[in-house]
Amino acid sequence: MTTKHPPDPVAAVQPNNPLHGITLEAMLCELVSRHGWDGLGRRIEIRCFLNEPSIASSLKFLRRTPWARDQVEALYLAGAKPAVRQDDSK
């Protein structure tokens, strides 16, 4: 017997949210691998990125500080834009 699950209400509310389903930890790990802690600290001047940085301490700060999380999300989205395909038919 198969059980039918109701539709996910969150997915219905956020169909065009590019961050839907991406955890803050995944975003931060991607940014650290892309820019390194030094590069991340230069782009977003947050002490937890500059002084003895770690994923755990950064996540704790970002979860409690909305303006900092907004900056991390914006930087993640800026680097996650799909590449523009050029027309090779010329």
DSSP file (Angstrom, degrees, kcal/mol; ACC not computed):
  #  RESIDUE AA STRUCTURE BP1 BP2  ACC     N-H-->O    O-->H-N    N-H-->O    O-->H-N    TCO  KAPPA ALPHA  PHI   PSI    X-CA   Y-CA   Z-CA
    1    1 A M              0   0    0      0, 0.0     2,-0.4     0, 0.0     0, 0.0   0.000 360.0 360.0 360.0 131.0    0.0    0.0    0.0
    2    2 A T        -     0   0    0      2,-0.0     2,-0.4     0, 0.0     0, 0.0  -0.811 360.0-143.2 -99.5 132.0    1.4    3.4   -1.0
    3    3 A T        -     0   0    0     -2,-0.4     2,-0.6     1,-0.0     0, 0.0  -0.769  12.9-135.9 -94.1 140.6    0.9    6.4    1.2
    4    4 A K        -     0   0    0     -2,-0.4    -2,-0.0     0, 0.0    -1,-0.0  -0.840  15.6-149.0 -98.4 124.6    0.3    9.7   -0.5
    5    5 A H        -     0   0    0     -2,-0.6     3,-0.1     1,-0.1     0, 0.0  -0.717  19.7-115.3 -93.0 141.2    2.2   12.6    0.9
    6    6 A P        -     0   0    0      0, 0.0    -1,-0.1     0, 0.0     0, 0.0  -0.346  45.3 -86.3 -68.1 156.0    0.8   16.1    0.8
    7    7 A P        -     0   0    0      0, 0.0     3,-0.1     0, 0.0     5,-0.0  -0.279  48.7 -98.1 -62.1 149.3    2.7   18.7   -1.3
    8    8 A D     >  -     0   0    0      1,-0.2     4,-1.6    -3,-0.1     5,-0.1  -0.578  30.5-157.7 -70.6 114.4    5.5   20.5    0.4
    9    9 A P  H  > S+     0   0    0      0, 0.0     4,-1.5     0, 0.0    -1,-0.2   0.827  90.6  54.6 -66.4 -30.4    4.0   23.9    1.5
   10   10 A V  H  > S+     0   0    0      2,-0.2     4,-1.9     1,-0.2     3,-0.1   0.916 106.8  50.0 -69.0 -42.3    7.5   25.6    1.7
   11   11 A A  H  4 S+     0   0    0      1,-0.2    -1,-0.2     2,-0.2     9,-0.0   0.859 110.1  51.6 -63.8 -34.6    8.3   24.6   -1.9
   12   12 A A  H  < S+     0   0    0     -4,-1.6    -1,-0.2     1,-0.2    -2,-0.2   0.836 111.4  47.1 -70.5 -31.9    4.9   26.0   -3.0
   13   13 A V  H  < S+     0   0    0     -4,-1.5    -2,-0.2     1,-0.2    -1,-0.2   0.810 121.3  35.0 -78.6 -30.9    5.6   29.3   -1.2
   14   14 A Q    ><  +     0   0    0     -4,-1.9     3,-1.0     1,-0.1    -1,-0.2  -0.425  65.7 144.6-122.5  56.3    9.2   29.7   -2.6
   15   15 A P  T 3  S+     0   0    0      0, 0.0    -1,-0.1     0, 0.0    -2,-0.1   0.793  80.8  37.6 -68.1 -25.5    9.2   28.3   -6.1
   16   16 A N  T 3  S+     0   0    0     -3,-0.2    -2,-0.1     3,-0.0     3,-0.0   0.198  81.8 121.3-110.8  15.5   11.7   30.9   -7.4
   17   17 A N    X   -     0   0    0     -3,-1.0     3,-1.5     1,-0.2    -3,-0.1  -0.712  48.0-159.7 -82.0 112.6   14.0   31.2   -4.4
   18   18 A P  T 3  S+     0   0    0      0, 0.0    -1,-0.2     0, 0.0    -4,-0.0   0.674  90.4  53.9 -68.2 -15.2   17.5   30.3   -5.6
   19   19 A L  T >  S+     0   0    0      2,-0.1     3,-2.2    -3,-0.0     2,-0.2   0.467  76.7 125.1 -95.1  -2.5   18.6   29.5   -2.0
   20   20 A H  T <  S+     0   0    0     -3,-1.5     3,-0.1     1,-0.3    -9,-0.0  -0.385  81.8  10.9 -61.7 124.9   15.7   27.1   -1.3
   21   21 A G  T 3  S+     0   0    0      1,-0.2     2,-0.6    -2,-0.2    -1,-0.3   0.385 100.0 113.6  89.6  -3.6   17.2   23.8   -0.1
   22   22 A I    <   -     0   0    0     -3,-2.2    -1,-0.2     4,-0.0     2,-0.1  -0.898  60.0-139.9-104.0 122.2   20.8   25.2    0.3
   23   23 A T     >  -     0   0    0     -2,-0.6     4,-2.2     1,-0.1     5,-0.2  -0.384  18.8-119.0 -78.4 158.1   21.9   25.2    3.9
   24   24 A L  H  > S+     0   0    0      1,-0.2     4,-2.7     2,-0.2     5,-0.2   0.879 116.7  54.9 -60.8 -38.4   23.9   28.0    5.4
   25   25 A E  H  > S+     0   0    0      2,-0.2     4,-2.6     1,-0.2    -1,-0.2   0.905 107.0  49.4 -63.3 -41.6   26.7   25.5    6.1
   26   26 A A  H  > S+     0   0    0      2,-0.2     4,-2.2     1,-0.2    -2,-0.2   0.909 112.2  48.7 -64.2 -41.5   26.8   24.4    2.4
   27   27 A M  H  X S+     0   0    0     -4,-2.2     4,-2.5     2,-0.2    -2,-0.2   0.940 113.0  47.0 -61.5 -47.3   27.0   28.1    1.3
   28   28 A L  H  X S+     0   0    0     -4,-2.7     4,-2.5     1,-0.2    -2,-0.2   0.906 111.6  50.1 -64.3 -42.8   29.8   28.9    3.7
   29   29 A C  H  X S+     0   0    0     -4,-2.6     4,-2.3     2,-0.2    -1,-0.2   0.900 111.6  49.3 -62.0 -40.7   31.8   25.8    2.8
   30   30 A E  H  X S+     0   0    0     -4,-2.2     4,-2.1    -5,-0.2    -2,-0.2   0.922 111.9  48.0 -64.0 -44.4   31.4   26.7   -0.9
   31   31 A L  H  X>S+     0   0    0     -4,-2.5     4,-3.0     2,-0.2     5,-0.6   0.886 111.7  49.8 -65.3 -38.9   32.5   30.2   -0.3
   32   32 A V  H  X5S+     0   0    0     -4,-2.5     4,-1.9     1,-0.2    -1,-0.2   0.903 112.6  46.9 -67.1 -40.3   35.5   29.1    1.8
   33   33 A S  H  <5S+     0   0    0     -4,-2.3    -2,-0.2    -5,-0.2    -1,-0.2   0.847 118.1  43.3 -69.8 -31.2   36.6   26.7   -0.9
   34   34 A R  H  <5S+     0   0    0     -4,-2.1    -2,-0.2    -5,-0.2    -1,-0.2   0.906 135.3  11.3 -78.4 -43.6   36.1   29.3   -3.6
   35   35 A H  H  X5S-     0   0    0     -4,-3.0     4,-0.8    -5,-0.2    -3,-0.2   0.639  94.7-131.9-111.9 -20.1   37.7   32.3   -1.9
   36   36 A G  H  X< -     0   0    0     -4,-1.9     4,-2.3    -5,-0.6     5,-0.2  -0.002  40.4 -75.0  76.8 164.5   39.5   31.0    1.2
   37   37 A W  H  > S+     0   0    0      2,-0.2     4,-2.5     1,-0.2     5,-0.2   0.899 133.6  51.7 -64.5 -40.1   39.1   32.5    4.6
   38   38 A D  H  > S+     0   0    0      2,-0.2     4,-1.8     1,-0.2    -1,-0.2   0.938 112.6  44.9 -62.6 -46.5   41.4   35.5    3.7
   39   39 A G  H  X S+     0   0    0     -4,-0.8     4,-1.9     1,-0.2    -1,-0.2   0.882 113.1  50.6 -64.8 -38.5   39.4   36.2    0.5
   40   40 A L  H  X S+     0   0    0     -4,-2.3     4,-2.6     1,-0.2    -1,-0.2   0.899 109.6  51.1 -65.8 -40.2   36.1   35.8    2.3
   41   41 A G  H  < S+     0   0    0     -4,-2.5    -1,-0.2     8,-0.3    -2,-0.2   0.813 109.7  50.3 -66.7 -30.7   37.3   38.2    5.1
   42   42 A R  H  < S+     0   0    0     -4,-1.8     3,-0.2    -5,-0.2    -1,-0.2   0.863 114.7  43.3 -73.5 -35.6   38.3   40.8    2.4
   43   43 A R  H  < S+     0   0    0     -4,-1.9     2,-0.5     1,-0.3    -2,-0.2   0.875 129.1  24.9 -77.8 -37.9   34.9   40.6    0.7
   44   44 A I  S  < S-     0   0    0     -4,-2.6     2,-1.8    -5,-0.2    -1,-0.3  -0.942  80.2-143.6-129.8 107.9   32.8   40.6    3.9
   45   45 A E        +     0   0    0     -2,-0.5     2,-0.4    -3,-0.2    -4,-0.1  -0.528  44.5 143.7 -78.9  87.4   34.6   42.3    6.8
   46   46 A I    >>  -     0   0    0     -2,-1.8     3,-1.9    -5,-0.1     4,-0.9  -0.992  52.2-134.5-125.9 132.1   33.4   40.1    9.7
   47   47 A R  H >> S+     0   0    0     -2,-0.4     4,-2.9     1,-0.3     3,-0.7   0.823 103.4  62.5 -57.2 -35.2   35.7   39.3   12.6
   48   48 A C  H 34 S+     0   0    0      1,-0.3     6,-0.5     2,-0.2    -1,-0.3   0.687 106.0  47.4 -69.0 -14.9   34.8   35.6   12.5
   49   49 A F  H <4 S+     0   0    0     -3,-1.9    -8,-0.3     4,-0.1    -1,-0.3   0.648 119.6  38.8 -90.9 -19.1   36.2   35.3    9.0
   50   50 A L  H << S+     0   0    0     -4,-0.9     2,-0.6    -3,-0.7    -2,-0.2   0.802 109.4  54.4-103.0 -35.5   39.4   37.2    9.9
   51   51 A N  S  < S-     0   0    0     -4,-2.9    -1,-0.2     1,-0.2     0, 0.0  -0.905 129.8 -33.1-111.7 112.3   40.4   36.0   13.4
   52   52 A E  S    S-     0   0    0     -2,-0.6    -1,-0.2     1,-0.1    -2,-0.1   0.926  84.3-155.6  46.1  60.5   40.9   32.3   13.9
   53   53 A P        +     0   0    0      0, 0.0     2,-0.3     0, 0.0    -4,-0.1  -0.318  22.7 164.7 -70.7 146.1   38.1   31.4   11.4
   54   54 A S     >  -     0   0    0     -6,-0.5     4,-2.0     1,-0.1     5,-0.2  -0.977  45.6-119.4-151.4 157.1   36.2   28.2   11.6
   55   55 A I  H  > S+     0   0    0     -2,-0.3     4,-2.8     2,-0.2     5,-0.2   0.937 112.9  51.6 -61.8 -46.0   33.0   26.9   10.1
   56   56 A A  H  > S+     0   0    0      1,-0.2     4,-2.1     2,-0.2    -1,-0.2   0.926 112.6  42.6 -60.9 -48.2   31.4   26.3   13.5
   57   57 A S  H  > S+     0   0    0      1,-0.2     4,-2.1     2,-0.2    -1,-0.2   0.881 115.3  50.6 -68.6 -35.7   32.1   29.8   14.9
   58   58 A S  H  X S+     0   0    0     -4,-2.0     4,-3.0     2,-0.2     5,-0.2   0.918 109.9  49.7 -67.1 -42.7   31.1   31.4   11.6
   59   59 A L  H  X S+     0   0    0     -4,-2.8     4,-2.3     2,-0.2    -2,-0.2   0.908 109.5  52.0 -61.8 -41.5   27.8   29.5   11.5
   60   60 A K  H  X S+     0   0    0     -4,-2.1     4,-0.8    -5,-0.2    -1,-0.2   0.926 114.4  42.8 -60.5 -44.9   27.0   30.5   15.1
   61   61 A F  H >X S+     0   0    0     -4,-2.1     4,-0.8     1,-0.2     3,-0.7   0.934 114.1  49.9 -66.9 -46.2   27.6   34.2   14.3
   62   62 A L  H 3< S+     0   0    0     -4,-3.0     3,-0.4     1,-0.3     7,-0.3   0.844 106.8  55.0 -64.8 -34.1   25.8   34.1   11.0
   63   63 A R  H 3< S+     0   0    0     -4,-2.3    -1,-0.3    -5,-0.2    -2,-0.2   0.760 114.8  40.4 -70.1 -23.2   22.7   32.4   12.5
   64   64 A R  H << S+     0   0    0     -4,-0.8    -1,-0.2    -3,-0.7    -2,-0.2   0.493 110.1  62.1-100.7  -5.3   22.4   35.2   15.1
   65   65 A T     X  -     0   0    0     -4,-0.8     4,-2.2    -3,-0.4     3,-0.5  -0.837  58.6-173.1-128.9  94.1   23.3   38.2   12.8
   66   66 A P  H  > S+     0   0    0      0, 0.0     4,-2.5     0, 0.0     5,-0.2   0.848  84.2  54.1 -58.3 -39.2   20.8   38.7    9.9
   67   67 A W  H  > S+     0   0    0      1,-0.2     4,-1.5     2,-0.2     5,-0.1   0.884 111.0  46.7 -65.6 -35.9   22.8   41.5    8.2
   68   68 A A  H  > S+     0   0    0     -3,-0.5     4,-2.1     2,-0.2    -1,-0.2   0.907 111.5  50.5 -71.2 -41.3   25.9   39.3    8.0
   69   69 A R  H  X S+     0   0    0     -4,-2.2     4,-2.7    -7,-0.3     5,-0.2   0.900 107.3  55.0 -62.1 -40.1   23.9   36.3    6.8
   70   70 A D  H  X S+     0   0    0     -4,-2.5     4,-2.3     1,-0.2    -1,-0.2   0.895 108.1  48.9 -59.4 -40.4   22.4   38.5    4.1
   71   71 A Q  H  X S+     0   0    0     -4,-1.5     4,-2.3     2,-0.2    -1,-0.2   0.891 111.4  48.8 -67.8 -39.5   25.9   39.5    2.9
   72   72 A V  H  X S+     0   0    0     -4,-2.1     4,-2.4     2,-0.2    -2,-0.2   0.921 112.1  48.8 -65.2 -44.1   27.0   35.8    2.8
   73   73 A E  H  X S+     0   0    0     -4,-2.7     4,-2.5     2,-0.2    -2,-0.2   0.897 111.3  50.3 -62.7 -40.6   23.9   34.8    0.8
   74   74 A A  H  X S+     0   0    0     -4,-2.3     4,-2.2    -5,-0.2    -2,-0.2   0.910 111.3  47.7 -65.0 -42.2   24.4   37.7   -1.6
   75   75 A L  H  X S+     0   0    0     -4,-2.3     4,-1.5     2,-0.2    -2,-0.2   0.901 111.8  50.7 -65.1 -40.2   28.1   36.7   -2.2
   76   76 A Y  H  X S+     0   0    0     -4,-2.4     4,-1.0     1,-0.2     3,-0.2   0.933 112.2  46.6 -61.5 -46.4   27.0   33.1   -2.7
   77   77 A L  H  < S+     0   0    0     -4,-2.5     4,-0.4     1,-0.2     3,-0.3   0.860 107.1  57.7 -66.0 -35.2   24.4   34.1   -5.2
   78   78 A A  H  < S+     0   0    0     -4,-2.2     3,-0.4     1,-0.2    -1,-0.2   0.860 113.1  40.0 -63.8 -34.3   26.8   36.4   -7.1
   79   79 A G  H  < S+     0   0    0     -4,-1.5    -1,-0.2    -3,-0.2    -2,-0.2   0.600 109.1  61.6 -88.5 -12.0   29.2   33.5   -7.6
   80   80 A A  S  < S+     0   0    0     -4,-1.0    -1,-0.2    -3,-0.3    -2,-0.2   0.362  70.9 125.5 -96.7   4.8   26.4   30.9   -8.4
   81   81 A K        -     0   0    0     -3,-0.4     3,-0.1    -4,-0.4    -3,-0.0  -0.406  68.6-108.7 -64.8 137.6   25.1   32.7  -11.4
   82   82 A P        -     0   0    0      0, 0.0     2,-0.1     0, 0.0    -1,-0.1  -0.345  37.4-100.3 -66.5 148.0   25.0   30.4  -14.4
   83   83 A A        -     0   0    0      1,-0.1     2,-0.5    -3,-0.1    -3,-0.0  -0.416  35.6-116.9 -68.2 141.5   27.5   31.1  -17.2
   84   84 A V        -     0   0    0     -2,-0.1     2,-0.3    -3,-0.1    -1,-0.1  -0.694  27.1-133.1 -82.5 124.8   26.1   32.9  -20.2
   85   85 A R        -     0   0    0     -2,-0.5     2,-0.4     1,-0.0    -1,-0.0  -0.605  15.4-141.3 -79.9 136.6   26.3   30.8  -23.3
   86   86 A Q        -     0   0    0     -2,-0.3     2,-0.6     1,-0.0    -1,-0.0  -0.768  21.8-110.7 -97.7 145.3   27.7   32.5  -26.3
   87   87 A D        -     0   0    0     -2,-0.4     3,-0.4     1,-0.1    -1,-0.0  -0.635  29.5-175.0 -77.2 117.9   26.2   31.9  -29.8
   88   88 A D        +     0   0    0     -2,-0.6    -1,-0.1     1,-0.2    -2,-0.0   0.249  60.1  97.2 -95.7  11.0   28.8   29.9  -31.8
   89   89 A S              0   0    0      1,-0.2    -1,-0.2     0, 0.0    -2,-0.0   0.438 360.0 360.0 -83.0   2.6   26.7   30.0  -35.0
   90   90 A K              0   0    0     -3,-0.4    -1,-0.2     0, 0.0    -2,-0.1   0.486 360.0 360.0 -74.0 360.0   28.5   33.0  -36.5
